[in-house]
């Protein structure tokens, strides 16, 4: 009927046969439905029933199409994977057809004479017969189809004196329904018997494979005393001895081999002996068997034998050698639980070990254990410059060092990429974890010799201890990851233990990232402009565009806070492009010589569409290329690819000015100054403050930068000038341009416009 639940493979095969039977004769039902539709239009089309017939026609055709699509889906799948839900869907389709024809029976006019009534009933009886034939194998669908028709008969035979006709028609429809149930019962029994016969045939075929030369299976049997008898040549061949040598031997003794004398039997053999002792059937018992000094793995199945009087005769069964399959399974397990490159346990294996370690505290308690996450510093540079093959060899050496460092109870593995992890099942005092982390950082930071390359990478470590840092594995891993993030953010090469505030900081970063994703769409970002002036005349040479964010709830958010989040979330690109377009539009309203400087991140600069974005911003705003100055930092040149330098050359070819920001604060190199023609070098405020305090190092650096810039034909801009003394100092040292609070704080575009006379503004406009 389809009212129960799925009950195994045999029931599924019978269900498929039911649906296939219905689909095979569905065409008859569809043809009858279409013929009936035409017939109704011929008979009732001219009696004021056109609107009802039109609605009925649309619904009937739609239901036919849905049924055809359902049949096509089942046929295309080969009637595989069907469930009781498919049978219920068939029943729902039958109910839909029944309701449609029941509506037809009630709504069609029958008061025009007996001829129309006879014609209508003749059609309905034909439709019910075709539906009963089509749904005969699926009683649920037959019931759904016929019962609405039975219920609608009183609406059809509603005139006085038609009660006998109503009784006759009702009996006719119910007889069809009973016939469907009888046929469905017979159909199901026949197919169930066929399925059972097919399953038995498969078992017989399995046993008969013994006679196929080279088949992996063999037959075996014992007597009532559990001794082998009728030993087949195939079994003797698998044991590597003549059949006569094991005829009459105890089955358990033969399988135990040399372990028979010691009594140290494998668990599988103990289980087999228990089955034999209890005289019960067993299947797929796997155990090791010694054959000619080698261990093979056998799988045995058997059932007890009885004579006609019920006396126990012994066992008869089938066996197979599954050594190769077992070895393949072990290899698959090895691949599933160990990293193919380093041989260390993989993420899944580490998680299993961590689960076991944390559950070792007893019911409802979390054991004291620790989890360390390790990330290599500067590994990406190795991959980018020397290729992944060298990177893989480096990771293999890292894995060997970790194995040597974690020689105690620690369990180390590779999470993925250049990330590793260590599980300490029983963590000791905090200083013990600190010592292990220090040993890891020291051991992994020692130079590596890979092929002809001497490589220098470091390591950062984050640790978390259960239960205080997490009572669930996921929570402990998350805590260690947060600690690792802090270690990386503080420069790397260090160990950070988890602290509760790290979670709050991570949650704050997450909320900040979500808010930042909406900031552009909701117009929360704006651009301020800080003047850049001539050091001698104090004339305005340009402005630096500075992105600012004011959140409606959190208020103003510092760039030092949201820019790192934007870089980490890969949002710096769209934000930077928006700042570029906005700055160009505003700068186009300034007098001709005045420039606008826009900061560009390394990620933004190396994006394939960056040049197109610059050209588009200049074109839409009408700003001359020489009035746009792009500021890049020294970080762009750390392990920079040749593509970055080509992009800078393309920008210079467009006429765009280039400025090197924060020179001297990072990995400064004179090499990239000779490869790229910068227009300006910006001197960081930290040097300006140091020089104003007469620090010799800061004074020497500023003099060197100015001299270098002058010799290369570049200008210098001193950042962060806030006092008259600082201005006098940078003038004396030769800086050509000055930027800082002394000449103006970052201001809105409207305030920037007020710094220029009106006539030049109109001329520029």
ABEGO torsion letter per residue (X at the ends): XGABBBAEAAAAAAAAAAAAAAAAAAAAAAAAAAAAAAAAAAAAAAAGAAAAAAAAAAAAAAAAAAAAAAAAAAAAAGGBGBBAAAAAAAAAAAAAAAAAAAAAAAABBAAAEAAAAAAAAAAAAAAAAAAAAAAAABAAAAAAAAAAAAAAAAAABABBGAAAAAAAAAAAAAAAAAAAAAAAAAAAAAAAAAAAAAAAAAAAAAAAAAABBGBABBBBBBBAAGBBBGBBAAAAAAAGBBAAAABGBBAAAAAAEAAAAAGBBBAAAAAAAAAAAAGBBBBGBBBBBBBGGBBBBBBBBBBBBBBAAGBBAEBBBBBBBAAAAAAAAAAAAAAAABBAAAGBBBAAAAAAAAAAAAAAAEBGBBBBBBBBBBBBBGAAAAAAAAEAAAAAAAAAAAAAAAAAABABABBBBBAEEABBBBBBABBBBAAAAAAAAAAAAAAAABBBBBEABBBBBBBBBBBBBOAAAEABAAAAAAAAAAAAAAAAAAGEGBBBBBBAAAAAAAAAAAAAAAAAAAAAAAGABBBBBBBBBBAAAGBBAEBBBBBBBBBAAAEBBBAAAAAAAAAAAGAAAAAAAAAAAAAAAAAAABBAABBBBBBBBAAAAABAAAAAAAAAAAAAAGBBAAABBBBBBAAAABGBBAAAAAAAAAAAAAGBBBBBBGBGABBBBAAAAAABBBABBBBBAAAAAAAAAGBAAAAAAAAAAAAAAAAAGBBBBBBGBABAAAAAAAAAAGBABBBEAAAEBBBBAAAAAAABBAAAAAAAX
